[in-house]
Amino acid sequence: MSDYKTLLVEDVGAVRVLTLNQPKIFNPADEVSAPDFIDALERAERDPNVRVVVVTGAGKAFSAGGNVKKMFETLEAGEKLSLYLMGLAAQLHRSISTIRRMPQPVVCAMNGVTAGGGLGWALCCDLVVAAASAKLDPGYVRIALSPDGGSTGLLSRILGLQRASEFFMLGRVLEAEKACELGLINKVVPDGKALEAALEWAQELARGPAAALAATKRLLNQAIYGDLETIMEDERQSICAMSDLPDAREGIMAFFEKRKPDFSG
């Protein structure tokens, strides 16, 4: 099995476990991790021995989303942030499309904080098990960017317009229990047990009828997410446009200077 810089791969019977593995920087979606993730997903999709995939994160976070440090370095180098984000968003969205299109069920073990683009990675999975301390954090508005990762579609169809607007526009963090009540995740388990619980469901799925599960996933895609790729392309164009505005520079600089951003300009 291939070695990845940002990902651990392990087979547990017919279940392939993919662990986002940059714990010191909270498993971001960046120009290295996104291609690693795509490759691992596509390998799992093609492997006849893999009947279910489980996705989780190492350390305290599932995924913090976009690597704000890389964004800061891009701005400091005098480069256009939109050029960096255009390629990154395309990779992020390809990984999400792969999860939705692959016939195998994908279970997310949300072990900790899930933010920004990491929301797309988690919520596009077929089932989501979350640790009690896990949090869903939109993050975007604090650095003056608009959402990506398909999250405007994934969340609004579950939460409705008003709750989705509160989440994204006011940057309201959702605790795991509340997210479960709202239908964003399936089950909350004690800290340290998310992967174990996800593997229990994955093994149950692996014993099930693979063709029927694949057909069910395909039908659910058509019923709920038929326009997901269009939504993601609209999101990509939007976040790139926002990234070259003064507010985005101010938001990212304020993030690293540990101060409140001033968007009055």
N, C-alpha and C positions, 0 to 999 in steps of 0.2 A: 504494500500500500504506500502511496506517495507520501513524502514528508512535506509538511507545510510550515511556513514561518509563523503563521498566526492561528493555527487550527490543529486540534488533536482529533484523531480518528480511531475509533474502537468498535469492533463488532461484538455484540452480546447475542449470541445465537443468530437469529435472522434480523436482528435490530442493529442498525448502524448508528452509533452515537457520535455526533459532531460537536466538539467543544470549542467555542471561541476562546482563544488562548493568548490574550494580551492583558492579563489581570492588573498589571501595574498602571495601565492607562484605561482601564474599564472597558476593554474589548471594543474599540471603536470600529465603525465602518470606514475604512480608508482605502487607499489605492493598492494596498497589499492584501488586506483581509478580505475585501470584497471579491477579487479574483480567486483567492484561495477557496472561499466559500462556494463560489459558482462551480469551480472545478470539482470540489468534493461532492456537491449535490448532483452534478451531472454524472459522476462516476457511480454514485449510489443508484441513480435512476436507471443506469444501464446494467447494473449487476443483478442477475437473476436470483442471487442468494439473499438480497436485501429486500425484505418485505415491509419494513417500517423504518423511518428515520426519526431520531430524537436529536433536538438541537438545544444546547445549553451553553452557559458561560463559565469560565474559570474565575475564582475570586469572588468579590463582593457585588459584581454587576453582571447582568446578562449582556447588555451592550449599551454604551453611552451614546451611540449614534455617531454622527460626523466628528472627525478629529479636529477640535477647535484649535489645538496647537498648530496643526498644519495650516489651518486657515490664517492664523495670526502670522506664521512665518511667510506665507504667500503675500500677505499685505505688506509686511516689513521689507520684503524683497522688491516691492514696487510692481508686483505682477497683478493681473486682473484675477480677482477671486472667482469670477464666473467661469474662466477657462478651467480652473481646477475643479470646480463643482460640476461642470457639464459632464466631464468624463466620469467622475465619481458617482453622480446620480444615475448615470446610465448603467454602471456596474451594479449599484444597489438595486435598481429596478429589474435588471436581468435576473439577479438572484431571487427576488420575490416572484417573478414570473415563473422561474424554474420550480420553486416550491409549489406553486399553485398548479402547474402543468404536469408535474411528475405523478405517475399513477400511485405511488406508495403514499400512505398516510404519513404526515409529519407532525410530531408532537413536540411542543416547546416546553422545556423545563426552565421556567423563569426564576432563576436562582437569586436575583437581586434587582438593582435599579435598571430600568429600561427606558431609554430616552431617545429623542430625535429619530434618526433613521433606524435605530434599534427597535422602535415600535413596529416598523414595517416587518422586520425579521420575525418578531414574536407573533404579531397578530395575524400574519398571513398563514400561520400554521393551522392545521386542522383542529388540533386540541391544544389547550394551554393549561399547564399546572404551574402555580406560582407559590413561592415561599411567602410566609406570612409578612416578612419585612420588605418584600418587593414593592417597588413603586413604579408607576407609569408617569413619565415627565415629558411633556411636549418640547420644552426647551427653546423652540425656534424663536418665539417672540422676544425672548430676552437678548438675542443677538440680531434682532431685526431681520430675520429670514422667514420665509413661508415654508409650510410643511412639505415633506417629500416621502418617499417610501410607500406610496399608496395609502398613507395614513388618513388623508381626508376622506377617502372612500371607505376604508376599512372601519374607521370609527364612526363616521356619520350614519352609516346604515344600521349600526347597532344602537348608538346613543341618541340619534335624532339631531336636528339642527341646533336646538338651544344648548343642549349639553355639550355637543361637539364644539360649538362656538365658545362656550365657557372654558373648555379644556384648552383649545388652541389660542384663542385671543387673549384670555386672561392668564394663560400659562399655569392652570390649576393642576397640581400634582394629584394623581389618584393613588390611594393606598390599595393594596391587593384585595382586601376584603370588599371595599367599595367597588372596585373594578369587577369583582366577581358578581356582586349584586346587580350591576348594570349589564352584565352579560358579555364583558370583554374577555374574560377568562373563565375556564370551566371549574377549577377547584383550587382552594388554598390549603396548603399543608404547612406543618411546622418548618422553621428554618433548617436547612440541611437535608430536607427530605424531598425536595422538588424532583431531583433526578430519579430517586428511587420510585416515587409515585408515577412519574412519566414512563419509566421503564415497565412498570406493572401494566399500564394501559397499552404500551407498545407491544408487549408480549401477548396480551389479549388480542390485539389487532393482528399480530403476526400469525396467530392460530386461525384467523378468520379467512373467509373466501376472498382471495386477492382480486380476482376479476370483478366481483360484485362491489368491493370497496373502491376500486379504481373507477368503476362506472358511477358510483354514488358521488365520488369527489368531482368527476367531470360534470355531472348534472347540477351539483351545487354551484360549481364555477359558472355555469351558464345562467343559473337562476339569480345568483347574487353578484358575481364579479365579472359579468360579461364585458364590461367596459373598463376593467381595472388597468389595462395597459394604456388606454387613452388617458385615464386619470393620471397615471404616473408620468406620462410625457408632458401633460399640462403642468404638473408639479415641477418637473425638471426645468421647464422653460421659466416658470415663475421664480423658483429659488435662484436661478442664475441671474435673472433680471434684478432681484432684490439685492443680490450679493455685491453689485457694483455701485449701490447707492451709499451716500454718506452715513446713513443710519447703521448699515451693516458694519462698516469700519468702526464706528463709535461703539456698537454693541460688543464686537469682538475685542477691541482694545480695553474696554471697561471690564470685560470678563477676566482678562489677564492682569489688569491693574487692581482687581478686587474692589471695584467701586460701582456705584449705581450709574448706569448709562444715562446720558442726556440726549433725548431724541427731539428736543425742542427745535433744532435747526431744520 
